[in-house]
Amino acid sequence: MTVLEILNRTKVFFEKKGVPDARLDAEYIISHGLGMKNRMDLYLNFEKPLTAAELDTLRPLVARRANREPLQHIIGDTSFRGHIIKCDTRALVPRPETEELVDMAKKSLEGVTAPFVVEVGTGTGAIAIACAKEIEGAKVLATDISEDALALARENAEANGLGESTEGASLTFAQGDLLDAVTGDIVAKIVGASAGSAGSPTLSATLPKISCLIANLPYIPDSEKGKLQPEVDKFDPELALYGGPDGLTLVRKMLQQTEGKLNAGAPIFLEIGSEQAPMLEAEAPQYPWLEFTGSHKDFCGNVRFVSYKAK
């Protein structure tokens, strides 16, 4: 059996199993299983006969995708703004649309010296890693309530040359519930200052405040449980998906926590569901220390983000 024959058979098999983008996923899995550098190598080797050993390697990979395991879990990683991010069941697979949060942060921080950037709910660490590598002089703190997710994020940071043990590390991780993780001691460690009293649970007036806050929190309503694609329902951690009755429980809780923690004029960028922006805009007066500055579409034309500014 040749590469082309197994590719066509895999595509048909995936289609029967309801796999989205069956042809594309077949190309990724076969090129990965055969140790090729990229999918284009498939086209250069269509007539190459496959050995029994190669077929044995491919079968379990194809079976996993047919079971709707995410492609990124099978291959082991994905690209986020060109940074290679390891993916597994400990956190959500970062999506291309989410890359725009980094663009928004970069633009907002132009001209800001040594900005202090906080990402809440870091998951794989993809957003924080991109910010640390792409925003000049930034000190980035990434938080998550899940120790499993933080372990994965730290692995990704190390793989991208951003280990916390590095002298003057630009990326630090902390475990905690939303902004509760941003303690005086943590900030002091990041900026190399003294937090004052040991174990200070709040930001000291002498410590720098947040220059930019980014969050892609769980925003799927609880009523959607069991209704999502199998790749999500079966393989993503529930903790990272659902945000209460209307999906905004954690977003509201975090916004309440922002009082006194951001520099005047500091932006907040949140990823949300496409129909949630009007609710957040209507509720903006509940956070009088913040100004709602708008909703924003992703590259597919869907409302995907909202932004605020600290007064």
Secondary structure as UniProt FT lines:
FT   HELIX           3..16
FT   TURN            17..18
FT   TURN            20..21
FT   HELIX           22..33
FT   TURN            34..35
FT   HELIX           40..44
FT   TURN            46..47
FT   HELIX           52..66
FT   TURN            67..68
FT   HELIX           71..75
FT   STRAND          77..80
FT   TURN            81..82
FT   STRAND          83..86
FT   TURN            89..90
FT   HELIX           96..98
FT   HELIX           99..108
FT   TURN            109..111
FT   STRAND          116..120
FT   TURN            123..124
FT   HELIX           126..134
FT   TURN            136..137
FT   STRAND          139..144
FT   HELIX           147..159
FT   TURN            160..161
FT   TURN            164..165
FT   TURN            167..168
FT   STRAND          171..175
FT   HELIX           178..181
FT   HELIX           184..191
FT   TURN            198..199
FT   TURN            205..206
FT   STRAND          212..215
FT   HELIX           222..224
FT   TURN            225..226
FT   HELIX           230..233
FT   TURN            234..235
FT   HELIX           238..240
FT   TURN            245..246
FT   HELIX           249..257
FT   TURN            258..261
FT   TURN            264..265
FT   STRAND          267..271
FT   TURN            274..275
FT   HELIX           277..283
FT   HELIX           284..286
FT   TURN            288..289
FT   STRAND          290..297
FT   TURN            299..300
FT   STRAND          303..310
//
